[in-house]
Every structure is written in structure tokens, then in C-alpha cells.
Amino acid sequence: MFNTKHGNKWELIDTNNFDTQLLDSLKEAAQEISDDFAERNPKKSDKPTIYDLAMEIDKAFKAKYHISDNQLDQLGQQQPPEGPEEYEEYLAIAITTCRKYKQPFEEHYLRKLVTTALCERSSGRKTIIRKIMAKEFFRAY
């Protein structure tokens, strides 16, 4: 027995003194129910997750400012913005990325994307922490 509402797959664990013909017909019925569920409920599309989009946004930001894991590669390069300017830059990249994947530009969705992307860098984590602290304690932090 299994729950047919959620597409659970059947699995025979053990039998003891059970008619094999009946067992075979039950297996067939179970497979038909599983197949029917799979047909009625196709898998969700392969759209990127919020995390996937955020990592793409972060990658685009790093590419724009030539940021690499090797600190020596960054010598003489343009310094990336920090604070509100950094957030704004990530936001602009997020909107472009949303357009690319036909995702919504809704404010809270963009905040999730930007916050996740920003937190990949230490300066971004500081920006987010200051932003949250200012909001939580109603003062300029």
C-alpha cells in the first residue's frame, strides 16, 4: 500500500504465503497508479533557483570589477563599490539577470537575490549586517 496522492513509488519489501498471481496484479496496479500520477503531475521546469540566480549575479559583479580569489590579481584594478553603492550595483545586475531568465522584478524577490549575492563577499556581508541593524534598531548604523 502507498499514498497515491503524492506520487509515492511502490516497493515490495517482503511476502510470506502470498499468491504470486495476485501479487503480480497488485504490482501492475501500483505501477499504473505511479505512471498516472507522473503523467498528471509533470516535474517542475528547470528554472534556476534563487540561489542559482544570486550566484550568477555575484559572478557578474566580480567579472565587472575583476575580482578574483587571488588578491595579487586585483592589484591596480578598479576598487569595487561598498555600502549603498555596492547594493545598488548588485541590484542593477539582479534586474538584468531577472530579465534574462524571465523572472519577476518584484521588490522582495530582488532583495532576496541581492542579499544572497552580496553575502558572498565580506564587504557585502558588512553592508547587509549594517542594513539589518539599522532597520532593527531604527538608527543609522
CYANA upper distance limits for C-alpha pairs under 8 A (distance plus 0.5 A):
  1 MET  CA     10 TRP  CA      7.93
  2 PHE  CA      8 ASN  CA      7.06
  2 PHE  CA      9 LYS  CA      8.05
  2 PHE  CA     10 TRP  CA      6.92
  3 ASN  CA      7 GLY  CA      7.67
  3 ASN  CA      8 ASN  CA      6.58
  4 THR  CA      8 ASN  CA      6.90
  4 THR  CA     33 ILE  CA      7.38
  4 THR  CA     34 SER  CA      7.85
  4 THR  CA     37 PHE  CA      8.09
  5 LYS  CA     37 PHE  CA      8.36
  6 HIS  CA     37 PHE  CA      8.40
  7 GLY  CA     34 SER  CA      6.41
  7 GLY  CA     37 PHE  CA      6.17
  7 GLY  CA     38 ALA  CA      7.40
  8 ASN  CA     34 SER  CA      7.65
  9 LYS  CA     34 SER  CA      6.76
 10 TRP  CA     30 ALA  CA      6.88
 10 TRP  CA     31 GLN  CA      7.88
 10 TRP  CA     34 SER  CA      8.29
 18 PHE  CA     22 LEU  CA      8.28
 18 PHE  CA     23 LEU  CA      7.60
 19 ASP  CA     23 LEU  CA      6.66
 20 THR  CA     24 ASP  CA      6.54
 21 GLN  CA     25 SER  CA      6.82
 22 LEU  CA     26 LEU  CA      6.68
 23 LEU  CA     27 LYS  CA      6.67
 24 ASP  CA     28 GLU  CA      6.77
 25 SER  CA     29 ALA  CA      6.70
 26 LEU  CA     30 ALA  CA      6.57
 27 LYS  CA     31 GLN  CA      6.66
 28 GLU  CA     32 GLU  CA      6.68
 29 ALA  CA     33 ILE  CA      6.79
 30 ALA  CA     34 SER  CA      6.77
 31 GLN  CA     35 ASP  CA      6.54
 32 GLU  CA     36 ASP  CA      6.49
 33 ILE  CA     37 PHE  CA      6.67
 34 SER  CA     38 ALA  CA      6.74
 35 ASP  CA     39 GLU  CA      6.68
 36 ASP  CA     40 ARG  CA      6.68
 37 PHE  CA     41 ASN  CA      6.42
 38 ALA  CA     42 PRO  CA      6.37
 38 ALA  CA     43 LYS  CA      8.41
 47 LYS  CA    101 TYR  CA      8.43
 48 PRO  CA     52 ASP  CA      6.07
 48 PRO  CA     53 LEU  CA      6.80
 49 THR  CA     53 LEU  CA      6.77
 50 ILE  CA     54 ALA  CA      6.53
 50 ILE  CA    112 LYS  CA      8.08
 50 ILE  CA    113 LEU  CA      6.70
 51 TYR  CA     55 MET  CA      6.64
 51 TYR  CA    113 LEU  CA      7.87
 51 TYR  CA    116 THR  CA      7.51
 52 ASP  CA     56 GLU  CA      6.84
 53 LEU  CA     57 ILE  CA      6.70
 53 LEU  CA     97 THR  CA      7.75
 53 LEU  CA    113 LEU  CA      7.42
 54 ALA  CA     58 ASP  CA      6.66
 54 ALA  CA     94 ALA  CA      8.24
 54 ALA  CA    113 LEU  CA      5.54
 54 ALA  CA    114 VAL  CA      7.16
 54 ALA  CA    116 THR  CA      6.32
 54 ALA  CA    117 ALA  CA      5.10
 55 MET  CA     59 LYS  CA      6.55
 55 MET  CA    116 THR  CA      8.45
 55 MET  CA    117 ALA  CA      6.37
 56 GLU  CA     60 ALA  CA      6.68
 56 GLU  CA     97 THR  CA      8.30
 57 ILE  CA     61 PHE  CA      6.76
 57 ILE  CA     90 TYR  CA      7.46
 57 ILE  CA     93 ILE  CA      6.54
 57 ILE  CA     94 ALA  CA      6.40
 57 ILE  CA     97 THR  CA      7.36
 57 ILE  CA    114 VAL  CA      8.33
 57 ILE  CA    117 ALA  CA      6.79
 58 ASP  CA     62 LYS  CA      6.65
 58 ASP  CA     90 TYR  CA      8.04
 58 ASP  CA    117 ALA  CA      5.57
 58 ASP  CA    118 LEU  CA      7.41
 58 ASP  CA    120 GLU  CA      7.79
 59 LYS  CA     63 ALA  CA      6.57
 60 ALA  CA     64 LYS  CA      6.62
 60 ALA  CA     93 ILE  CA      7.78
 61 PHE  CA     65 TYR  CA      6.92
 61 PHE  CA     89 GLU  CA      8.25
 61 PHE  CA     90 TYR  CA      7.28
 61 PHE  CA     93 ILE  CA      7.82
 62 LYS  CA     66 HIS  CA      6.11
 62 LYS  CA     67 ILE  CA      5.17
 62 LYS  CA     68 SER  CA      7.57
 63 ALA  CA     67 ILE  CA      6.85
 65 TYR  CA     77 GLN  CA      8.03
 65 TYR  CA     78 GLN  CA      6.92
 65 TYR  CA     79 GLN  CA      7.55
 65 TYR  CA     80 PRO  CA      6.32
 66 HIS  CA     74 GLN  CA      7.39
 66 HIS  CA     77 GLN  CA      7.55
 66 HIS  CA     78 GLN  CA      8.43
 67 ILE  CA     73 ASP  CA      8.43
 67 ILE  CA     74 GLN  CA      6.86
 68 SER  CA     73 ASP  CA      7.27
 68 SER  CA     74 GLN  CA      7.49
 70 ASN  CA     74 GLN  CA      7.82
 71 GLN  CA     75 LEU  CA      7.66
 80 PRO  CA     86 GLU  CA      7.89
 81 PRO  CA     85 GLU  CA      6.13
 81 PRO  CA     86 GLU  CA      5.29
 82 GLU  CA     86 GLU  CA      5.05
 82 GLU  CA     87 TYR  CA      8.08
 82 GLU  CA    123 SER  CA      7.02
 82 GLU  CA    124 GLY  CA      7.82
 82 GLU  CA    127 THR  CA      7.93
 83 GLY  CA     87 TYR  CA      6.90
 83 GLY  CA    123 SER  CA      8.22
 83 GLY  CA    124 GLY  CA      7.96
 83 GLY  CA    127 THR  CA      5.69
 84 PRO  CA     88 GLU  CA      6.59
 84 PRO  CA    127 THR  CA      7.97
 85 GLU  CA     89 GLU  CA      6.65
 86 GLU  CA     90 TYR  CA      6.77
 86 GLU  CA    124 GLY  CA      7.99
 87 TYR  CA     91 LEU  CA      6.59
 87 TYR  CA    114 VAL  CA      7.77
 87 TYR  CA    118 LEU  CA      7.92
 87 TYR  CA    124 GLY  CA      8.33
 87 TYR  CA    127 THR  CA      8.25
 88 GLU  CA     92 ALA  CA      6.77
 89 GLU  CA     93 ILE  CA      6.90
 90 TYR  CA     94 ALA  CA      6.51
 90 TYR  CA    114 VAL  CA      6.48
 90 TYR  CA    117 ALA  CA      8.20
 90 TYR  CA    118 LEU  CA      7.78
 91 LEU  CA     95 ILE  CA      6.79
 91 LEU  CA    110 LEU  CA      7.61
 91 LEU  CA    114 VAL  CA      6.53
 92 ALA  CA     96 THR  CA      6.97
 93 ILE  CA     97 THR  CA      6.64
 94 ALA  CA     98 CYS  CA      6.56
 94 ALA  CA    110 LEU  CA      7.21
 94 ALA  CA    113 LEU  CA      7.37
 94 ALA  CA    114 VAL  CA      7.16
 95 ILE  CA     99 ARG  CA      6.74
 95 ILE  CA    105 PHE  CA      6.97
 95 ILE  CA    110 LEU  CA      7.96
 96 THR  CA    100 LYS  CA      6.80
 97 THR  CA    101 TYR  CA      6.93
 98 CYS  CA    102 LYS  CA      6.21
 98 CYS  CA    103 GLN  CA      5.17
 98 CYS  CA    104 PRO  CA      6.98
 98 CYS  CA    105 PHE  CA      7.22
 99 ARG  CA    103 GLN  CA      6.69
 99 ARG  CA    104 PRO  CA      8.37
104 PRO  CA    109 TYR  CA      7.95
105 PHE  CA    109 TYR  CA      7.41
105 PHE  CA    110 LEU  CA      6.78
106 GLU  CA    110 LEU  CA      6.67
107 GLU  CA    111 ARG  CA      6.70
108 HIS  CA    112 LYS  CA      6.79
109 TYR  CA    113 LEU  CA      6.89
110 LEU  CA    114 VAL  CA      6.52
111 ARG  CA    115 THR  CA      6.32
112 LYS  CA    116 THR  CA      6.57
113 LEU  CA    117 ALA  CA      6.63
114 VAL  CA    118 LEU  CA      6.32
115 THR  CA    119 CYS  CA      6.67
115 THR  CA    128 ILE  CA      7.37
116 THR  CA    120 GLU  CA      7.66
118 LEU  CA    124 GLY  CA      5.01
118 LEU  CA    125 ARG  CA      6.93
118 LEU  CA    128 ILE  CA      8.13
119 CYS  CA    124 GLY  CA      5.63
119 CYS  CA    125 ARG  CA      5.07
119 CYS  CA    128 ILE  CA      7.92
120 GLU  CA    124 GLY  CA      7.46
120 GLU  CA    125 ARG  CA      7.81
121 ARG  CA    125 ARG  CA      6.79
122 SER  CA    126 LYS  CA      6.84
123 SER  CA    127 THR  CA      6.77
124 GLY  CA    128 ILE  CA      6.72
125 ARG  CA    129 ILE  CA      6.55
126 LYS  CA    130 ARG  CA      6.60
127 THR  CA    131 LYS  CA      6.61
128 ILE  CA    132 ILE  CA      6.60
129 ILE  CA    133 MET  CA      6.48
130 ARG  CA    134 ALA  CA      6.51
130 ARG  CA    141 TYR  CA      6.30
131 LYS  CA    135 LYS  CA      6.78
131 LYS  CA    141 TYR  CA      8.11
132 ILE  CA    136 GLU  CA      6.50
133 MET  CA    137 PHE  CA      6.42
133 MET  CA    138 PHE  CA      8.41
133 MET  CA    141 TYR  CA      7.23
134 ALA  CA    138 PHE  CA      5.79
134 ALA  CA    139 ARG  CA      5.54
134 ALA  CA    140 ALA  CA      5.97
134 ALA  CA    141 TYR  CA      5.74
135 LYS  CA    139 ARG  CA      7.68
